[in-house]
Amino acid sequence: MATNDAQRSRAVAFGTTLNRELLPLKVPANRFGNELALRGAPNRGPGCYDNAEVSGFIYELEGRPVCRRGYSVGARTAPRFPKPAHMDVPGPPAYQGIISKPIHFDQAFKSFNVSATRFPAINNKDHGHPGPGAYAFDAKRDRKVKFHGSFGGPQTLITSVTIKCNEFGEPDICNSCKSPPIGDYFEYKKVYLCRKCYNHHLTTGEKYTKSYLQSFDKVRDCSNIHNHEGTNARLMLKTERDLKKQRFREAYMSLYF
């Protein structure tokens, strides 16, 4: 009797006859179960669709909600597909054969039947672009800037313009027009001439001789390099590297201009 009671007790698993709740179809009713929930339909897989049956031409004709006698709007009784596709379009032998005919061309007395100039002249005096060899270039080339120095000593660049410092802010006055020069000007033994007056006296020779004017040196005010602020101190406005580039550039350009 004891053995039969034990067998009857095993007929009910875990003391219940309900379905056993397992993951992932059944999750605990808490926050952890919400994160583990299987979203969507669990019995839906790649092989559950009849893709071959619902994507064919026959399914499209039978499943289309239209009238069998024609179109749904104003249903007509004419056949929708009177002929098969391979009979509706003619094949290559159905076309007319190629009939060859001789082609006659009239003799052209001008090339391409056009008498206009194909390549217009480019060396005319009125217009055109002369080539590199059309200029008479007799200027001296490969010029180099000059340096002042000795063997083993420092090499100093010979500049075309001398920078002059007016420490206490008193500008030089031109001896001819009695006005402060603008930009570069000329100086010789405390005699100052602006560029306009220098060129005027050099061409006319009214007040100064040509040999005397050739003794003048071109100078420039230091206002664009450093600032004195009314004293003899120098507040540099440019770095020494920029000043070196500027002096070398001006010395090179003075060889051609």
C-alpha positions as CSV (number, residue, x, y, z in Angstrom):
1,M,0.0,0.0,0.0
2,A,2.9,2.3,0.7
3,T,4.3,1.8,-2.8
4,N,1.0,2.6,-4.5
5,D,0.7,5.8,-2.5
6,A,4.2,6.9,-3.6
7,Q,3.3,6.2,-7.3
8,R,0.1,8.2,-7.0
9,S,2.0,11.2,-5.5
10,R,4.5,11.2,-8.4
11,A,1.7,11.5,-11.0
12,V,1.4,15.2,-10.2
13,A,4.8,17.0,-10.8
14,F,5.7,19.6,-8.2
15,G,2.2,19.2,-6.7
16,T,0.4,20.8,-9.6
17,T,-1.1,19.9,-13.0
18,L,-0.6,23.3,-14.6
19,N,1.9,24.1,-17.4
20,R,5.4,24.8,-16.2
21,E,6.3,28.4,-16.8
22,L,9.7,28.8,-18.3
23,L,11.8,31.5,-19.9
24,P,11.7,33.2,-22.3
25,L,7.9,32.8,-22.8
26,K,7.2,33.4,-19.1
27,V,9.1,35.9,-17.1
28,P,8.7,36.9,-13.4
29,A,6.3,39.7,-12.7
30,N,8.9,42.3,-11.6
31,R,11.3,44.8,-13.1
32,F,13.9,42.1,-13.9
33,G,11.2,40.2,-15.8
34,N,10.3,43.3,-17.8
35,E,13.9,43.6,-19.0
36,L,14.0,39.9,-20.0
37,A,10.7,39.9,-21.8
38,L,10.7,38.5,-25.3
39,R,9.1,41.2,-27.4
40,G,7.2,40.4,-30.6
41,A,5.7,37.0,-31.6
42,P,8.0,34.2,-30.3
43,N,6.6,31.7,-32.9
44,R,7.5,33.8,-35.9
45,G,10.6,32.8,-37.8
46,P,12.1,33.1,-41.3
47,G,10.4,29.9,-42.5
48,C,6.8,31.0,-41.6
49,Y,6.1,33.0,-44.7
50,D,4.9,31.5,-48.1
51,N,7.0,34.0,-50.0
52,A,7.1,31.8,-53.2
53,E,3.3,31.6,-53.3
54,V,2.3,35.2,-52.6
55,S,5.0,36.9,-54.9
56,G,4.1,35.2,-58.2
57,F,2.2,36.6,-61.2
58,I,-0.8,34.3,-60.7
59,Y,-1.3,35.5,-57.1
60,E,-1.2,39.1,-58.3
61,L,-3.9,38.4,-60.9
62,E,-6.2,36.4,-58.6
63,G,-5.8,38.6,-55.5
64,R,-6.3,41.9,-57.2
65,P,-9.8,43.3,-56.2
66,V,-11.0,44.1,-59.8
67,C,-13.7,42.9,-62.0
68,R,-13.1,39.7,-64.0
69,R,-14.6,41.2,-67.1
70,G,-12.3,44.2,-67.2
71,Y,-11.4,47.1,-65.0
72,S,-13.4,47.9,-61.9
73,V,-14.3,51.4,-63.2
74,G,-16.5,51.1,-66.3
75,A,-16.0,47.3,-66.5
76,R,-15.4,46.4,-70.2
77,T,-15.7,43.0,-71.8
78,A,-12.5,43.3,-73.9
79,P,-9.8,40.7,-73.0
80,R,-7.1,42.1,-70.8
81,F,-4.4,40.0,-72.3
82,P,-5.3,39.2,-76.0
83,K,-2.0,37.5,-76.9
84,P,0.9,36.1,-75.1
85,A,3.8,38.3,-74.5
86,H,6.0,36.4,-77.0
87,M,3.4,36.8,-79.8
88,D,2.5,40.4,-79.3
89,V,6.0,41.7,-80.1
90,P,7.5,40.8,-83.6
91,G,10.8,39.0,-83.7
92,P,13.9,39.9,-85.7
93,P,12.7,38.2,-89.0
94,A,9.5,40.1,-89.0
95,Y,11.2,43.4,-90.0
96,Q,11.7,44.6,-93.5
97,G,15.0,43.5,-95.1
98,I,17.8,46.0,-95.6
99,I,17.8,47.5,-99.0
100,S,21.2,48.8,-99.9
101,K,21.3,51.9,-102.1
102,P,24.4,53.5,-103.5
103,I,25.2,56.8,-101.9
104,H,26.3,59.7,-104.2
105,F,28.3,62.6,-102.8
106,D,28.8,65.8,-104.6
107,Q,32.4,66.8,-105.1
108,A,33.5,69.3,-102.5
109,F,35.6,72.2,-103.8
110,K,36.4,73.3,-100.3
111,S,37.5,71.3,-97.3
112,F,34.4,70.2,-95.4
113,N,32.4,72.4,-97.7
114,V,33.5,75.4,-95.6
115,S,35.6,78.2,-97.0
116,A,36.1,79.9,-93.6
117,T,39.6,80.0,-92.0
118,R,40.0,77.1,-89.7
119,F,42.9,78.5,-87.7
120,P,42.7,82.3,-87.4
121,A,45.9,84.2,-87.5
122,I,47.3,85.0,-84.0
123,N,50.3,87.1,-85.0
124,N,48.4,90.1,-86.4
125,K,49.1,93.6,-85.1
126,D,45.5,94.2,-84.1
127,H,45.1,91.1,-81.9
128,G,46.9,88.0,-80.9
129,H,49.1,86.6,-78.2
130,P,52.8,86.6,-79.1
131,G,54.9,83.6,-77.9
132,P,57.8,83.7,-75.5
133,G,60.4,84.2,-78.3
134,A,58.6,87.3,-79.7
135,Y,60.0,89.6,-77.0
136,A,63.4,91.3,-77.2
137,F,64.5,90.5,-73.7
138,D,67.9,92.1,-73.2
139,A,67.8,92.7,-69.5
140,K,70.5,91.2,-67.3
141,R,69.3,88.1,-65.6
142,D,70.4,86.1,-62.5
143,R,71.1,89.1,-60.4
144,K,72.1,88.6,-56.8
145,V,71.9,90.8,-53.8
146,K,75.2,92.2,-52.4
147,F,76.7,91.6,-49.0
148,H,79.3,93.6,-47.2
149,G,81.9,91.6,-45.2
150,S,85.3,90.0,-45.1
151,F,86.7,86.5,-45.1
152,G,85.7,84.9,-41.8
153,G,83.8,87.9,-40.7
154,P,80.0,88.6,-40.6
155,Q,78.2,89.2,-43.8
156,T,76.0,92.3,-43.8
157,L,73.3,92.8,-46.4
158,I,73.6,96.0,-48.5
159,T,70.1,97.5,-48.4
160,S,68.7,100.0,-50.9
161,V,67.0,102.1,-48.2
162,T,68.5,103.3,-45.0
163,I,66.2,103.3,-41.9
164,K,66.5,106.5,-40.0
165,C,65.1,107.0,-36.5
166,N,63.6,110.3,-35.4
167,E,63.7,109.6,-31.7
168,F,61.9,112.6,-30.3
169,G,59.2,112.7,-33.0
170,E,60.6,115.6,-35.1
171,P,60.2,114.7,-38.8
172,D,62.6,115.9,-41.4
173,I,61.5,118.8,-43.7
174,C,62.1,118.9,-47.4
175,N,64.4,121.8,-48.3
176,S,62.5,122.5,-51.5
177,C,58.8,122.3,-50.7
178,K,59.2,122.9,-46.9
179,S,56.9,119.9,-46.0
180,P,57.5,116.6,-44.3
181,P,58.2,113.9,-46.9
182,I,55.8,111.0,-47.3
183,G,57.3,107.6,-47.6
184,D,60.9,107.3,-48.7
185,Y,63.0,110.4,-49.3
186,F,66.6,111.5,-49.9
187,E,69.2,112.8,-47.6
188,Y,72.8,114.2,-47.9
189,K,74.6,116.2,-45.2
190,K,71.4,117.3,-43.4
191,V,69.8,118.3,-46.7
192,Y,66.4,116.5,-47.3
193,L,64.4,116.2,-50.5
194,C,61.2,114.3,-51.0
195,R,60.8,112.0,-54.0
196,K,58.7,114.6,-56.0
197,C,61.3,117.4,-55.5
198,Y,64.2,115.1,-56.1
199,N,62.9,113.9,-59.4
200,H,62.0,117.4,-60.4
201,H,65.5,118.7,-59.7
202,L,67.1,115.7,-61.3
203,T,65.2,116.2,-64.6
204,T,65.3,120.0,-64.8
205,G,68.6,120.8,-63.0
206,E,67.3,124.2,-61.8
207,K,68.7,124.4,-58.2
208,Y,70.9,121.3,-57.8
209,T,73.3,119.7,-60.3
210,K,73.0,116.1,-61.3
211,S,76.3,115.1,-59.8
212,Y,75.2,116.7,-56.4
213,L,71.9,114.9,-56.5
214,Q,73.6,111.5,-57.1
215,S,75.3,111.9,-53.7
216,F,72.0,111.7,-51.9
217,D,71.0,108.4,-50.2
218,K,67.5,107.1,-50.0
219,V,66.3,107.0,-46.4
220,R,63.0,106.0,-44.7
221,D,61.3,106.9,-41.5
222,C,61.2,104.2,-38.8
223,S,57.5,104.6,-38.0
224,N,56.6,101.2,-39.5
225,I,59.3,99.3,-37.6
226,H,59.4,100.6,-34.1
227,N,57.7,103.3,-32.0
228,H,59.6,105.9,-29.9
229,E,56.6,107.5,-28.2
230,G,58.5,110.8,-27.9
231,T,61.7,109.3,-26.3
232,N,64.9,107.7,-27.5
233,A,63.6,104.2,-26.5
234,R,62.5,101.7,-29.2
235,L,59.3,99.7,-29.0
236,M,59.6,97.1,-31.7
237,L,56.6,96.6,-33.9
238,K,58.0,93.8,-36.0
239,T,60.1,90.8,-35.2
240,E,63.7,90.5,-36.3
241,R,62.7,87.7,-38.6
242,D,60.2,89.8,-40.4
243,L,62.6,92.7,-40.7
244,K,65.2,90.4,-42.3
245,K,62.7,89.2,-44.9
246,Q,61.7,92.7,-45.7
247,R,65.3,94.0,-46.1
248,F,66.2,91.0,-48.3
249,R,63.0,91.5,-50.4
250,E,63.7,95.2,-51.0
251,A,67.3,94.6,-51.8
252,Y,66.4,92.0,-54.4
253,M,63.6,94.2,-56.0
254,S,66.0,97.2,-56.2
255,L,68.1,95.2,-58.7
256,Y,65.3,95.3,-61.2
257,F,63.4,98.5,-60.4
